[in-house]
Every structure is written in structure tokens, then in C-alpha cells.
Amino acid sequence: MKQHTQTPQFATIDWLPDGSAYCRRHRDRYSSAAGALGESEHNFLAGNDLERRWRRLGKGALFSIGEIGFGAGRNFLSAWALWQRCAPPDARLHYLAAERYPMHCHQLARAVAVWPQLSAQAKALLAVWPPPLPGSHRLALDDGRVQLSLLIDDATAAFAQHPVGPGIDAWFLDGFAPVCNADAWSSALCHQLRRHSRKRASYATYSAAGGVRRQLRKHGFAVRCVAGYGSKSESLRGRLASGGRRPPQSRPNSALVVGAGIVGAASARQLADRGLSVTVLERGEEPACGASGQPATVIYPRFSASWTPQARFALAAYLHALRLYPPLLSLNRTLIHRNGGFPGLLQLASDPALERRCHQLTERYAECPELLRAVDATQASQLAGITLNHGGLFYPGGGWLVPARACSALLDHPSIHCLFGEEVHLHRAGRLWCAATAQGVALAKAQCAVLATGTGLSPAPPLPLRALRGQSSGIAATRSSAALRTVLCHRGYLLPPQDGHQQLGATYGRDDQSSNAHEADHQLNLAQLSDAVPALAAELPLAADCTGSVGFRYTSPDHLPLVGAVRGQAGLYVNLGHGSAGVAQAPLCAELLSCRILNEPPPLAGELLRTLAPGRFDAPLQ
């Protein structure tokens, strides 16, 4: 099996006179000269009998499509438009597409511009299109009714590594012609098609080559030749003749979530969006009473020049957070609001170690300036609006937000009910999880439960978590610092002004359990800022004039979260150990956990699922 690639490889495109795209690498068009949308309708939508099947879907049904070769997205956009016309309003479409050579956003925008019939869908897709980097990118569209998993990798490797939940109902086999791209029609790939197919799964392809027919038959698919589209005399369609995954078992319809911080709120929202009735239990008197109670926090890109599972998770989490928070909080990407803002983030190369790291990341992501780009001191000063002595990296999508307001927005859902002010004890009663007070007073019950809090769990799973104390400092904006337009990171951070005040931080303490602010920690935060931005030094206040916010972040030995099911405790799950990255990681981990609970295609490949599994520490979890 081919290993996960470390080096991005992108589409090489020439543009034909009719506006359509031609792939130089495979010496083939992305679509038929007779018309791309007609080809999609004939070969893939009608070829899989989708309109009839979708009109017959039951309440809350999940339908999955797998595609080999996403290309310019014409099959996806056409399927999405058909789904909007004929699928039940509460049904959900998962579309998993493998693409080895993805397009940059500007290429995709030009390719889809020739299909005005799909302009609404194309505009929505372009708004969330990720940098074309290897891995799995989960894009939520149509208010979550349509989920696109873009698997940027060789198709065989992608489907070998990526779970597909209950299985694929229909396949779009749309790789370039076999003579140009033999890997798209290999025996190894056909094996993955069969392995991931549900019982009686359908397929359709424009190709009718003899080698394609033989491979499909060899792996259990019935082959039927039909009239082709345009100049093609024949194309193929059919179904899995035998075997395949059976329909999934019944799924839960209710959940308890313990913890109303950012991770608990995100977990509750994902489950509620999927139709579950969710009860959130919080010992504090309101959301975000723990570590999520910081006045403001940075959505920080924890990237690495290596391509380890940790680095891939950090990239996926950051991009997922940038897609979720701005629309959730109605945040303009270039302006500052009371809930936060995403005007960009500057990472200053303010010491030799940071300078080396910035250089490494610039090389690693050189082909993705929409993700990050190197800037010198002059450019950094222009972006920030204040005088800076150092250049560094600029992340155009980066920003900050107020966690408490994000928690409230996530919990604002008709299927979420919150109970505050009680210490919660969980116990199993028959097939249900029950929450009660310390005195045994029943609070709520549900078919599954999610632990998404730091401490105070009862019963407490034996997890290798420890608390790290963090303190941020609030200062009155100075004449110079008030002009800051971006998030500014160095060894610490400084946020743009909000109501005349700014937040900077933050310290880390391993052995300090005090919840009181320390003047020494204010001094450290101020000193780090003064060293990185000397122009601000003379105006900064004394430590005694700072306000302080203290939080305890629970982290694991490898600084990755624990997301999974408790072994031997049916229906009990954890989403814990996010440390100081909870706000950045919460959206992706909540999506992952809800998919695991409901047996839906997860947003991460198998290797990353194992990387986050609590059982990696040999605790009694899986």
C-alpha cells in the first residue's frame, strides 16, 4: 500500500478555448468535450439512479457517495444540486472524494465559472475550499446537510486509510482514462471499493475499457454496458453482486454531555445538529466557567515543518476551526468585533529559535501562501499597524475570539438543554446513562454520555491527565498598542484592543495550583512582550496595574487530546486533554466524536484516529 505522501503535489492545468480545464500531467480533459454537466448527469447521477433512490430515503437517512478523482468538483456540485431538489430535508449526504493532484482555490474558481447553473453551490464550496495539502479535509455545506470529505492523496491509499462509516452507497469512478492514469483502475483500488461498499452498492463510470470491466468483475461487481455520453459509444454501471456491509445498527437519539466549556459545547452542538436530544451538565453557574473562561484566546496554528501525525492533526484542527467560528459568531474576516475577529495572525521571529522555525515553515508551505507567508519587519509593521523590529510569518486566516461567547453560540440550539450548578455523578442503568447529584437526585438520562471536562468526574476514568496553570494579563491599551490590527505572537501573544483593553499572555505552571493571579506572572507576560516589541516597552503598565485571568488546562503526556470510547462501558465517551489548544481543537474533535458515536465517516484518516485514541496510553479505553 502506498504511504501517505509528505510533499504537496498540485494540479497542472491548461485552459482550453471553451473555458474548460485540461490536465497536463495526465494529458486528458477534466470533462467531456460534449459538456461537463451533461456528462455528470448521464454517467454518474442517472448511472447510479440517484434521483429515484433519494426520493425514497427515510427520515434522518444517511447516504454516502465515494468518488475517485474530484477534479474540478463538477460531479459533487451536480450531485449536491440534485440532493437539494429531491432528498428529504432531514437526510444527510456524505461525499468522500479522493484527489491526488488538487486544484488551488483560484484554479477551482476558474474551472467552476463555466457552470452558471451551479453558481450557488460553487460559491459555497469556494468559501470553504482548503489549501491543497495532503490529508483529509472535512467541509460542511448546506448547514451541515452535506458533508464533503476531500481526501488529498492517491485514491488507493486514501480509501485504505480512511474509515467510511456504514459504507458507500454509490461510487463515481471518474479518474482520468486508464491509458493516462492506470492507478485509478488498479486491482488494489477495486479491492478498496468492495471493502467499503454497502450491500448492493452501485457504481458508474464513463470508461468501458476491457481492463476496467475485468477488474470490476474480479472484485464482485456486476458489469452492465450502456450507451455512453457524447462521442463515447459505451459506459459502465452496475452494483456489488454479493457481500458488502449491511445496514448499520440503530443509533442513539439522546446524549448527556458533562462540561459546558468550549469542548463540551462543541460536542453538544455536533450531536444536536445530527438530530440527537442533548443535555449538557455543568457544575458552574454558566458556560465556560473553567479554562474556557479566559477573556479572549488565540486560534493559534501549531504547525510543524515535519509531517508527523501530530503535525497533520494540528493543521486539520486549525483549518476546521477557521471554517466554523467566523460564521458561528458572525465575524468578518478582516474586522474586529466584540466576539473576536479573524484579521490575520503574525508570528514574530523574535529570537533565533523562532527565526529557524519560521524559515522551516516557510519552506514547508511555500506553495500555500493563502495559509502562511514570510514577511520582513517592514511588511509585518504594515500588517500589524504598529512598529515591529522583526519579520516572521503571517497567517491570513488567523484570529482570536471570546471563548464564553463561542460556548453560548454553540449551545444555542433547540435540541440542547443545559443544567448548571450541580456536581454530576454518572451511572449506568440498563441501556441508559443517568446523571445525578452527589445526593442522588436524578438530573437526566440518555443513551450515551460524553465526558468533556477537566476534573470532577464520577466515576473518573483512569486517564493520564495533568493540570497546567496558565495566567494571562489584561492591560489598558496604550497609545501605540491600540493601533494593533492583527493577533501578534512571539513567546507569548498580544491581542488587538477590545473596549480599550488588551489581553497578553500566557504563562505555564506545572506545580502551582493557585487560582489567584500572581504579580510575577504579570511581570513575565510584560517582559516577553517588551523583548519582542521594544517600541511598546516604555508605555507598558506596571505588573501591579494588570488584571489577571487564571485557568487550568488538562493535558496528556504527548500533548494530544483523548477522543474515543471507554472500553467496557457501552455508550460512554471522552473528549479530554486539550491543554491550551482547546479552542482550536474543539470543532474538529467534536466532529470526530459525533461521527464515532453515530457510525458516520470520520473527518480524519485511520492513523490519526489511532493517534488520538485514549487507549494509546494503555488505559482501559479504546
N, C-alpha and C positions, 0 to 999 in steps of 0.2 A: 504494500500500500504506500502511496506517495505521502511523504511527510508534509506537515503544514509549512508552507513557504514563509520565509522571513523577509523576502525582498518584494516590495510592491512592483507589479507589472501592470501597465495600463493599456487601454485600447489605443491602437494606431489607426487613425481614420482619415480617409479621403472623402470629400463631399462631391457627390455626383450632380450633374446638371439639374435633376429633378428635386434636389434638396435632400435626398436620402444618403445614408452612410454606407461606405464601402470599407471593409476591413483589410488593411494591407497585410497584416500578419497571416491571415488565412486565405487571402486572395478571393474573397467572396463578399457578396452583398449581405447586409443585415436583414433584408426582407426582399420579397419577390418584386421584380420589376413591374408586375401586373397590379401591384397595390398592396401595401403592408397590412392595412386593416381588413381588406377582403381576405387576405391570406390567413390572418388570425381567426377570423370568423369561420372560414371554411375548414381549415385544418385542425384548429385547437378547440374552439368553443363548440362548434357543431360536431367536430370529431369526437369529443367527449360527452356529447349530449347534455351539455350543462344547463341550458335553459329548462328543459323538462325536469331534470334532476333537482335543480334548485327550487323550482316552484313546488316540489313535493317535500321539501325539508320540514322536519318537525320543529316544535317550539324549542328555542335555545340551541339548535343544532350547530355543530362544528364541522366545516368542510375544509379539507386540505388539498391544495394543489402543489405538485412538485414540478419545477421546470429546470431543464438542462439548457443553459445559455440565456441569461436575462437580456443581454444585448442592450438595446435602447428602450426596453420595457414595453414594447407595443402589446405583447400578449398579456402582460399584467394589467396594463391600463384598459385594454379591451375587456378582460375578464371582470375587472372592478366595475366598469360601466354596466355590464350585463348583470352583475350581482346587485347593484343598486336598483336595477329595474325589476328584478323578478324574485330575489331571495326574501324570506321573511325578515321583518325589521329587527328581530332579536337574534337572528342567526349570525354566526361569526365565520369569517373566511381567513384561513391561514394559508399564505402563499410562500413557499420555500423555493428560492431560485439560486442556483449555483452559477457563478460567472467568474471565469479565470482572469479575464482582462477587462476590468470595469472602466466605465467612462468617468471622466471628471464632470463636475456639475455643468460647466459651460458647454461641454460636448453633448451631454444629455439634453440640455435646453435647446440646442440647435436641432438635434435629432427629432425631438417630440414636437417642434414647432410646425412640422408639415402635417400634423393631425389635428386640425381645429376642432373636430368632433370630440376630442378627448382633452380639450384645453383645461377644463376644471380639474380633472384627475391629474393631469400633468403638472399643473401649478402646485397642487398639494404635495405631489411627490418631490418636486424640485425644492420645496421649502424644507424638507427633512432629509434630503439626499446627503449621505455621509461622505467624508473624504474616502477615496477609493483605496482603503488599506485592507490587508488580509484579515480574515476573521469573519465573524457573524455580526451583522448589523440588524437590529430589530427596529422596524419603523411602524409606528402606529398611525393609521389613517382612518378617515371617516369616523371620527370619535371613538376609535378603538374597534370598530366593527370589522375592519380589515387590518390584518397584521401581515406585514411583509418581512420575511427573514431573508436578507441578502447575504448569501454565503460566498464570500470572495475567496475562491480557491479553485483548484482543479475539481471537477464535478465528482469524480470517484472518491477523492479524499474527503470532500465536503460532506457527502452523504454517508460515508463510512464513519465519520466522527460526530455528526450532528444528529441527536435524537429527534424524532418527528412525532412524538406523542402517540396518539392512537393509530397513526399510519396515514399514508397518502391515498386519497380517493381518486385523483385524476393526475396523469402525467402529461406535461407538454415537453416532448422531445424535440428541441429546437436548436441543437448545436449546428455549427456550420456543416456543410456537406461532408460525407465520410471521406471523400478523396482529399479534402482540405484539412480535416480535423478528425483523424481516426480515433483519438482518445475518447471523443464524445459518443462513440458507439461500441466501446470495448466490452468484452465479456465481463470484466471486473465491474464496470458500471452497471451493466444489466443485472448482475448479481445484487447490487445495492438497490436497484429498482424493485426487484422481487422482495428483498428483505424488508423494505419499508412500505410495501403495498398492503392496503387493507383488502379484505376478501372481496373479490370481483372488482378490484380497482381497474379503471380504464386508462388507456394511453392513446395518444395520437401523435403523428409525425408527418412532415411533408415528404420525408425520404421513403423511397420504395426500393432501395438498393438491396441486392441479394444478401450481402453480409449483414445488413440490419435485420432482415427477415429471419435469418438463421439464428442470430443472437437472441432475438426476442423469443422465438420458439424454444430454443435451448433452455431458456430460463422460465418457461412456464406460461408465456403469454400467447394467447390465440392471435393469429395474424389474419387480417382481412384487408384486401386491396380495394380501394375506392378511387373514383375519379379525382385527379389532382387539381390544383388551382393554377390558373393561368396557363403557362406553357407546359406545366408538369402533367404527364399523362396519368400518373398514379400516385397515391399516397397511402399510408398505412394507418389503421386504427384497430383497436381490439380491447380485450380485457384479460386480466390474470385468470387463467383457466382453472387453476386449483391452488389450494393453500391460501396464504395471506392472513393478515391479522383480523381477528374477529372484533365485532363492535365492543367498545370499552364497557367496563362495569359501570354501575351508576355512580355518579359523582356527588359530593356533599352539596347541600344547599344552604348551609349555615356555618358560621365560624366565629370563634372568640379570638380576639387579638389583645394580648396583655402588653400594654405600653402605648402611650399616645405621643411619643416623640416622633421624630421625622421618619424613622424606620417603621415603627408601628403604624403611623398614619398612612405611609405609602403602601404598606402591606394590606391594610384595611381597604384602601381605595381600589387597589388592583382586584381584590376579591369581590368587592361590591360592583365594580364595573363588569364583572363576569356573571353577575346575577345572584350572588350569594347575599344572604342576610347576615350582616356583620355587627357584632357587639364589641366595642373597644372598652377595655377596663384599664383605668389609670389611677394610681394611688394619690397623685397630685390633684389639685383642685381645678386644673385646666390643662390643655395640651401643652407640650413642650416644657414640662417642669424640670426635667433633668438636664442632660448635656445639650439638648436641643433648645434650651432656654437662653442661649447666647444672644446678645442684642443683634448681632449680624455675623455672617460667616461667608467664607470664600468658597466658590466652586473651583477647587484647585486641581489642575491637571497633573497627576502624579505619574508622569511619563518616564520611560527609561530608554536608553539607546539600545539595550538588549531587546530580545523578543521572547522573553520568558512568559510562562502563563500569568505571572503576576503583572507583567507589563501589558499583556493583551487584555487582562481584566480591567486594569486602570484606564486604558484607552476606551474600552467599551462602556464602562461606567460613566466616564466624563461625557462622552458623546450622547449617551442616553439621557443624562441629567440636563444637558443643554437643549434637548428636544422637549423635555417635559415641563421645566419650570417656567420659561417665559410665557407660554400660553396659559398655564395654570394661574399665574399671578398677574396676567395681562401686562407683562413687562415689555416695553420697547427695547429692542436690542442695542440702541445707541444712547438712550437717555436714562437718567437716574430717577427712581420713584421711591415712595415711602416703603415699598415692599422689597426693594433691591434694584438691581439693574445688571445688564449684560453689555457694558460698553467696551469690553476687552480687558485683558489682564497682562501686565508687564512683569516678567521675571527678570530682575536685575542681576547681571553678572558682577556682583559687588565684592567678590573675593575670588582668589584663584580656583577654589574648588567649584564654585558656581559658574565661573567662566569656562572651565573644562566641560562641565555638564551641558551648558548652553551650546557649546561647539558640537558636542556629540549629538545632541538632539537636532540641531540644525542639519547635520549630515543625514541623520536617520530619516527625517521627514522633509527632505529637500523638495520632494515632488508634491507636497501638500501645503502650499502657502495659506490656504484657507483654514488650516489647522494651527500652524505656527510659522513664524518667520523671524529671522535675525534682524535686529535693529541696532544702530550705533547710538551714542549718547545724544546726539542732536535729534535723531528720529524719535528716540524714546522720550525726550523732553517735549517734543511737539505732540506726541500721542498723549502724554500724561498731563500736560498743561502746567507743569512745574519744572524747575531746573534740575536736571539729573547729571551726575558725573559719570555714569556708567550706561553702557548699552546692555543688551541681553536678548530675551525672546519676547515677542508679542503674540498673544493668543487672541485672535479677533473675537472668538465666541465666548471668552471667559467673563466671569462676573461674580456677583455676590447677592445674597438675599437675607431676609429676616426669617430664621427657621420657624418661629412661632406662627408667623402669618402663612408660611407654606403648610405647616401642620393643619391649621384651621381650614385652609382651602382644600386640602386633600380629604379632610373629614367631612366636608360639606357635601353630603351625598344622601339621597333619601333612603338608601338601604343600610346606612351606618348609624348605629345608636351608641352613644358614649355614656359611660358611667364613671364618675370621678370621685376621688376622695376615699377610696377603700383599698386596704391591703388585700390582695387576691390570693386565694388558695384554689388550686385546680385539683380535681379528682375525676376518675373515670367511673361512669355509672352506666352499665350496659354498653350501648353503642354510642353514648354521648359523653362529651367533656362538659363538666359542670364547674362553674366558678362560684365560690362562696367567700364570705368574710372570715376573718380569724375566729369569729364567734360561731361560725357555721351557718350564717344566714345566706340562703341561696340568692345569687345575683343573676345568673344567666346560664344557659346551656346551649350547646351546638354540636355539630357532627365532627368538627375539627377545631384545633386550637393552635395559635401561633404565639410563641414567646418572643417578644421584641423589646425587651427592656434590659437594663444593666444588672440590677440586683433585686432582691426581694421576691424571688421566685419560690413558689412552694407547690409541688416538690421541685427542688433545684437540680437540674441535670448536672452531672459532674463534668463541667467544661473548663478547659484551661484558660480562663479569662482573668485578666488583672486590670485594676483601675489605674489610669494615669491622670493626674490632676493637671488641669490647664487653666491659665488665667489670662484674660485679655484686658486691655486698658482702654477706657474711654477718655477722650480729651476734647476740650473746646477747639474747634477749628481755628487755626492761625491764619494770618493774612496770606501766607504762602500756601499752606496745606489746603486751604479752602478751594483753591483752583484745581485740585486734583480731579481728573476726568476718568481715570481708569483705576482698576484694582492694582495696587503696587505690592509686589512680593520681593523679598530679599531673604534674609534668615528668618524674618517674620513677615508681617504684612501691614499695610495701611489701606483703609477703605475710603472711598470718596465721602464727602460730607453728607450728613443726613440731619436736617433740622439744626444745623450749626455745630454738630458734634461729629467726631470721627472715632473709629474703632481701630486699635492696633494690637498686635499680639504675635504669637501667644506662647506662653511658657509651657514646659512639660515637667511634671514632677512625679517620680516613681514612688517615693516613700511618704509623701505628705498627704494626709487625709483631711486636712483642714478645709472647710468650706468658706473661710473668711479670706478676703483679698489681702495680699501681702505687699507692703510697700517695696520690698526688694524685687518682687516680680514686676511691678510697675517700672522700677529703675532699669531692669533688664530689657523690657519692651522698648522703653525710650532710648536706651543706649544702642540697641540694634538698629533702630530707625535712624538715629543720628549718624551712626557709622555709614549706613548705606546712602543716606541723602543728607550730606553736610549742609546743604542750603537751608534745611529746616531746623538745624540744631539750635540756633540762637533763639528761636521762637517757641520751642517746645516747653511745656509746663514742667513744674517740679512733680516728682512722683506723688507727693502728698496731695496734689490737686487733681489726681486722676480718679475716675470711678473704676471699679473693678467688677468683673464677672468671672465666676469660678464654675467649672464643670468637670465632671469625671468621665473620661472616655474609657470604655472597656475594650481591650484589645487582646488578640490571640498571640501565641508565640511567633507566628510568621507574619503577623500584621495584616492578615486577610480575614474577612468575615466568615462566620459559620452559618451556612444556609442549607437546611435539609430537614429530614425527618428523624425523629427519635426512634431508635431501634427498640422493638418490643413494646412500643406504646402507640398503638394504632391511632392515627389521626392527630398526633402531636408533632409540631414542627418548631424549629428555631430559626431566627433571623437576628444574629447577635454578633458582637465583636467587631464593630465597625471603627472603633477608635475615633480619631479626629476627622475621618473621611465619611462620616455617616451621611451628611447632606449630599455629597457627590455620589455615593454608592447606593443610597436608599432606593431610587427609582428602578435601577436595573435589578437589584436583589429582590425587591418586592415583585417585580415581573417574573423573575426566575422562580420564586417560591410559589406564586399563584399557579404557574404552569405545572410545577411538580405536583401540587395538590390536586389539580384538575386534569392531569394527564394530557396537557397540551404541549405542542412543540416549544421547548425552552429557548430563551434568547441567546444561549451560549452553547458552544460545542462540548463534546463529552469530556475532553481533557480539562477544560475549565470548570465543568461541573464537579469533577473529582477534586480539583484544586480547592474548591470552596466547601466541600463536604465536611461536616463536623467530624466524621469518622477518621479523618486523616491523622487525628491525634490519639487514635486507639481508644477514644471514649466509646461508650455503648450507644453509638449513633451511626447512622448510615447516610 
